[in-house]
Amino acid sequence: MEKQDYYELLGVDRNASDQDIKSAYRKMAMQHHPDRNPGDATAEEKFKAAAEAYSVLSDNDKRNRYDRFGHQGLSGAGSGGFNPSDFSDFGDIFGDFFGFGDLFGQGRRGRSRRGSDLQYDLEVDFKDAAFGLNTEIRFPRMERCDECNGSGSAKGSGPTVCGQCGGHGQVQFQQGFFSVSRPCSSCRGTGRIIENPCSGCRGEGTVQKQRTLKVNVPAGVDTGTRLRLNGEGESGAEGASPGDLYVVLHVREHSIFERSENDLHCQVPINFAQASLGTEIDVPTLEGTAGLRIPAGTQTGTKFRIRHQGIADLRSGRRGDLIIHTKVSTPQKLTKTQRKLFEQLLEDLPVDNNPVEKGVFEKVKDFFGG
């Protein structure tokens, strides 16, 4: 059976924020949780399907692959359906409606030690987005405290094992058919007690520092493209792995060109004589200009395609096309000579002022995005 679209399953659109996705999942999980629907197999299946969708859409890397390639893009990516071991990140959600922090015997200790992911919003010029860019960014992040080497304890001392949880960071109990773990209240899930905290970090093990980083922006990015930089997030506690940095790109609009996927569109005016007689003109491109032949009798809205002058595809590198839309300009001021010539044309040209069919207006509307 074909899998349901994850966005449709959670009832959110494809541009939904992380918080929107989390809220939608929380609502479905509360409604269909097996503990609230004992013996209801349909509710349990819906609960598992919602959990699977959330496990993908709440992970930036998995969501990127799913947005680009659908379910096939998740093959071998650790998204093979409902798997209790995938739920180490959902404790805060289930804690909201059951009053505990973790399910399936997964404690907070291991999860909380990993460094937090960070997001950096980077604004880039239209041409830089088209051709790529190497730049530097500067941002604050939490890094390991040099004074205590990340232990959180003052020099000459160290943390002690928590007596309440025995160093596990969690206490377990049974909730329905789940084995539930609650973070230890004494050590806050760390498994250790810092009796003599470091003065530099006040026992946290990390301090805020400014980080400068080189970023390679590939050709073809667009607004909303996310670049994942592994290990460039905040430091983890007690030597645990750091989080990741996600650079979210925002592309400035161009004064001439408008992007549609990998194609560029540009409106170019031509005068009445050029449109009637035909001519050769130079049209703008991202790299300069290109020659374009305008045939006799060209009308407003006629489109001309210039191959491989658009935006590079992020995956294949193949460039899209440049689409030129002509607009016949009517002169507002005429010299005496010009007026005389137009008066002669008025006498010679046939006159047809009959209304045009409705479809013509729809085509013109399409040309200009109306």
C-alpha positions in Angstrom: 0.0 0.0 0.0 1.3 3.4 -0.9 2.3 5.5 2.1 0.3 8.7 2.9 2.1 12.0 2.4 3.6 12.9 5.8 2.4 16.6 5.6 -1.1 15.5 4.8 -1.0 12.9 7.5 -0.2 15.6 10.1 -2.5 18.1 8.5 0.1 20.8 7.8 1.4 22.5 4.7 4.9 21.9 3.2 6.1 25.3 4.5 5.1 24.5 8.1 7.5 25.6 10.8 9.0 23.1 13.3 6.6 24.3 16.0 3.6 23.8 13.7 4.7 20.3 12.9 5.3 19.6 16.6 1.9 21.0 17.6 0.1 18.9 14.9 1.9 15.8 16.1 1.1 16.5 19.7 -2.6 16.8 18.8 -2.7 13.5 16.9 -0.6 11.7 19.5 -2.9 12.8 22.3 -6.0 11.7 20.3 -4.8 8.3 19.2 -2.4 7.2 22.0 -3.1 3.5 22.9 -3.4 4.3 26.6 -6.3 6.5 25.8 -7.8 4.0 23.3 -7.3 0.6 24.9 -7.9 -2.3 22.5 -8.4 0.0 19.5 -6.1 -1.3 16.8 -7.1 1.6 14.4 -6.1 4.2 16.9 -2.8 2.5 17.6 -2.0 2.4 13.8 -2.8 6.1 13.5 -0.6 6.8 16.5 2.3 4.9 14.9 1.8 6.6 11.5 1.8 10.1 13.1 4.9 9.2 15.1 6.7 8.0 11.9 5.7 11.3 10.1 7.0 13.4 13.0 10.3 11.4 13.2 11.0 12.5 9.6 9.7 16.1 9.5 11.2 17.0 12.9 14.7 16.0 11.6 16.1 18.7 9.3 18.2 16.3 7.3 15.4 13.7 6.8 12.9 16.5 6.0 15.2 17.9 3.3 15.5 14.4 1.6 11.8 13.8 1.9 10.9 17.3 0.4 13.2 16.5 -2.6 12.7 12.8 -3.2 9.6 11.8 -1.2 9.5 8.4 0.6 12.1 7.0 -1.7 14.6 9.5 -0.5 14.4 8.0 3.0 15.5 4.5 2.0 18.3 3.5 4.2 18.0 6.8 6.2 16.7 5.2 9.4 13.1 5.8 8.6 11.6 2.4 8.1 8.3 2.9 10.0 7.4 3.0 13.6 10.5 2.2 15.7 10.5 2.8 19.5 14.2 3.5 19.5 13.6 6.6 17.3 11.6 8.2 20.2 14.5 9.5 22.3 13.7 13.1 21.2 9.9 13.0 22.0 10.1 13.1 25.8 9.0 16.7 26.0 5.9 16.0 23.9 4.7 12.9 25.8 5.6 14.6 29.1 3.0 17.3 28.3 0.1 14.9 28.6 1.4 12.1 30.8 3.7 14.0 33.2 6.9 12.1 32.4 9.9 12.8 30.3 10.8 9.6 28.4 9.3 6.5 26.9 10.6 3.0 26.0 13.3 3.1 28.6 15.3 5.9 26.9 16.4 8.4 29.6 17.2 12.1 29.1 20.8 11.7 30.2 22.1 10.6 26.8 19.9 13.0 24.8 20.5 16.1 26.9 24.3 15.9 26.7 24.4 16.4 22.9 25.0 20.0 22.0 22.0 22.0 20.7 21.6 22.7 17.0 21.8 26.3 15.8 20.3 28.3 13.0 21.9 31.2 11.1 19.9 33.2 8.6 22.1 34.3 5.7 21.0 36.9 3.2 22.7 36.6 -0.2 22.6 38.6 -3.5 20.6 37.2 -6.4 23.7 36.6 -8.6 25.6 35.0 -5.7 22.7 32.6 -5.3 22.8 31.8 -9.0 26.6 31.3 -9.3 27.6 30.3 -5.7 29.5 32.1 -3.0 32.3 31.6 -0.5 31.7 33.8 2.5 32.2 34.0 6.3 29.7 34.2 9.0 30.1 35.1 12.7 27.7 33.9 15.4 27.6 33.2 19.1 27.5 29.6 20.4 28.0 27.7 23.6 31.5 26.1 23.7 33.4 24.0 26.2 34.7 25.9 29.2 38.5 26.1 29.1 38.8 26.7 32.8 37.2 23.3 33.8 37.6 21.5 30.4 33.9 21.1 30.3 33.5 19.2 33.5 31.6 22.0 35.3 33.6 21.4 38.4 36.2 23.8 39.9 39.8 22.8 39.6 40.9 20.1 42.0 37.4 18.7 42.3 35.0 16.7 40.2 31.4 15.6 40.0 30.1 12.8 42.1 27.8 10.0 41.2 24.1 10.8 42.0 22.9 8.7 44.9 19.3 8.7 43.9 19.6 7.2 40.4 23.0 5.5 40.8 24.5 7.6 38.0 21.9 6.5 35.4 20.3 9.9 35.2 16.8 8.4 35.2 14.3 6.4 37.3 12.0 3.9 35.6 8.4 2.9 36.1 5.6 1.2 34.1 3.0 3.3 32.2 0.5 1.1 30.4 2.4 -1.1 27.9 5.4 1.3 27.9 8.4 1.1 30.1 8.8 4.8 31.2 11.9 6.7 32.3 11.6 9.9 34.2 14.7 12.2 34.5 16.2 12.0 38.0 15.1 15.1 39.9 18.3 15.2 42.0 20.8 15.4 39.1 18.5 16.7 36.4 19.1 13.7 34.3 22.9 14.0 34.2 23.7 11.2 36.6 26.2 13.4 38.4 26.2 16.0 41.2 28.5 19.0 41.0 29.2 20.0 44.5 31.9 22.6 43.8 31.0 24.4 40.5 33.5 26.1 38.2 33.5 29.9 38.5 34.0 30.4 34.8 30.9 28.5 33.7 29.0 28.2 37.0 28.9 24.5 36.7 27.4 24.4 33.2 30.6 23.2 31.5 30.0 25.6 28.6 30.4 29.3 28.0 29.3 31.6 25.1 31.9 32.5 22.5 31.9 34.1 19.1 32.6 31.7 16.2 33.8 32.7 12.7 33.1 30.1 10.0 33.7 29.9 6.3 30.6 28.9 4.4 30.4 27.6 0.8 27.1 28.5 -0.8 26.6 26.3 -3.9 25.2 27.6 -7.2 21.5 27.4 -7.6 20.3 27.9 -4.0 17.0 29.7 -3.4 15.2 31.3 -0.4 14.6 28.6 2.1 17.5 26.4 1.1 19.2 25.0 4.3 22.9 24.1 4.5 23.8 21.7 7.3 27.2 22.1 8.8 27.9 19.0 11.0 29.3 19.6 14.4 29.2 23.4 14.2 26.4 23.8 16.7 26.8 24.1 20.5 29.2 21.9 22.4 27.9 18.8 24.1 28.2 18.3 27.9 31.1 16.2 29.3 32.7 15.6 25.9 29.5 14.5 24.1 29.0 15.3 20.4 28.2 18.9 19.4 25.1 19.9 17.6 24.9 21.0 14.0 24.6 24.5 12.4 21.8 25.1 9.8 22.4 28.0 7.6 19.1 29.2 6.1 19.4 31.2 3.0 17.4 34.3 2.0 17.9 35.5 -1.6 17.4 39.2 -2.4 15.0 40.0 -5.3 16.6 41.1 -8.6 15.5 44.4 -10.2 15.1 42.8 -13.6 14.9 39.0 -13.4 12.3 36.9 -11.8 13.0 33.2 -11.0 10.7 30.3 -11.6 12.4 27.1 -10.5 15.6 27.1 -12.6 14.3 29.4 -15.3 14.6 33.2 -15.4 12.0 35.6 -16.8 12.6 39.1 -18.0 10.3 41.7 -19.7 12.0 43.7 -22.5 10.2 46.6 -24.2 10.4 47.1 -28.0 9.0 50.0 -30.0 6.3 49.9 -32.6 8.7 49.9 -35.5 10.9 47.1 -34.1 7.8 45.0 -33.5 6.4 45.6 -36.9 9.6 45.3 -39.0 11.6 42.9 -36.9 15.1 43.7 -35.6 18.1 42.5 -33.6 18.4 43.6 -30.0 20.6 42.9 -27.0 18.9 41.5 -24.0 20.3 41.3 -20.4 21.5 38.1 -18.9 23.1 37.3 -15.5 26.5 37.4 -17.2 26.0 40.5 -19.4 24.0 40.6 -22.6 23.0 38.3 -25.4 21.8 38.9 -28.9 18.1 38.2 -29.8 16.3 38.3 -33.2 12.9 39.9 -33.0 10.8 38.7 -36.0 8.5 41.1 -37.9 5.0 41.3 -36.4 6.0 40.5 -32.9 3.2 41.2 -30.3 3.2 42.2 -26.7 3.6 39.0 -24.6 5.6 37.1 -27.2 8.1 34.8 -25.4 11.6 34.0 -26.6 13.7 31.4 -24.9 17.5 31.6 -24.6 18.9 28.3 -23.6 21.1 27.7 -20.6 21.1 31.3 -19.3 19.0 30.5 -16.2 19.9 29.1 -12.8 22.0 26.0 -12.2 20.1 23.0 -10.7 21.4 22.1 -7.3 21.6 18.4 -8.0 22.7 18.2 -11.7 24.3 21.6 -12.2 22.4 21.9 -15.5 21.3 25.5 -16.0 17.7 26.5 -16.8 16.7 29.0 -19.6 16.1 32.7 -19.8 12.6 33.6 -21.0 12.3 37.0 -22.6 8.7 38.5 -22.6 8.3 41.4 -25.2 6.3 44.5 -24.5 5.4 46.8 -27.4 5.8 50.4 -26.2 3.5 53.1 -27.5 5.2 56.5 -27.8 3.6 59.2 -25.6 5.3 62.2 -27.4 5.9 62.5 -31.1 7.9 64.9 -33.2 6.1 66.6 -36.1 7.9 64.2 -38.5 6.9 61.1 -36.5 3.3 62.3 -36.2 3.1 62.8 -39.9 4.4 59.3 -40.5 2.0 57.8 -38.1 -0.9 59.7 -39.7 0.1 58.1 -43.0 0.2 54.7 -41.4 -3.2 55.3 -39.9 -4.6 55.8 -43.4 -2.8 52.8 -44.9 -3.2 50.2 -42.1 -6.5 48.2 -41.9 -8.7 49.0 -38.9 -10.2 46.2 -36.9 -11.7 47.3 -33.6 -13.8 44.2 -33.0 -13.6 42.8 -29.4 -11.2 39.9 -28.9 -12.1 36.6 -27.5 -11.9 36.1 -23.7 -9.0 33.6 -24.0 -6.6 36.2 -25.3 -6.9 38.1 -22.0 -6.2 34.9 -20.0 -3.0 34.3 -22.0 -1.8 37.9 -21.4 -2.6 37.4 -17.8 -0.5 34.3 -17.7 2.5 36.1 -19.3 2.6 38.7 -16.6 1.7 36.5 -13.6 -1.7 38.0 -13.1 
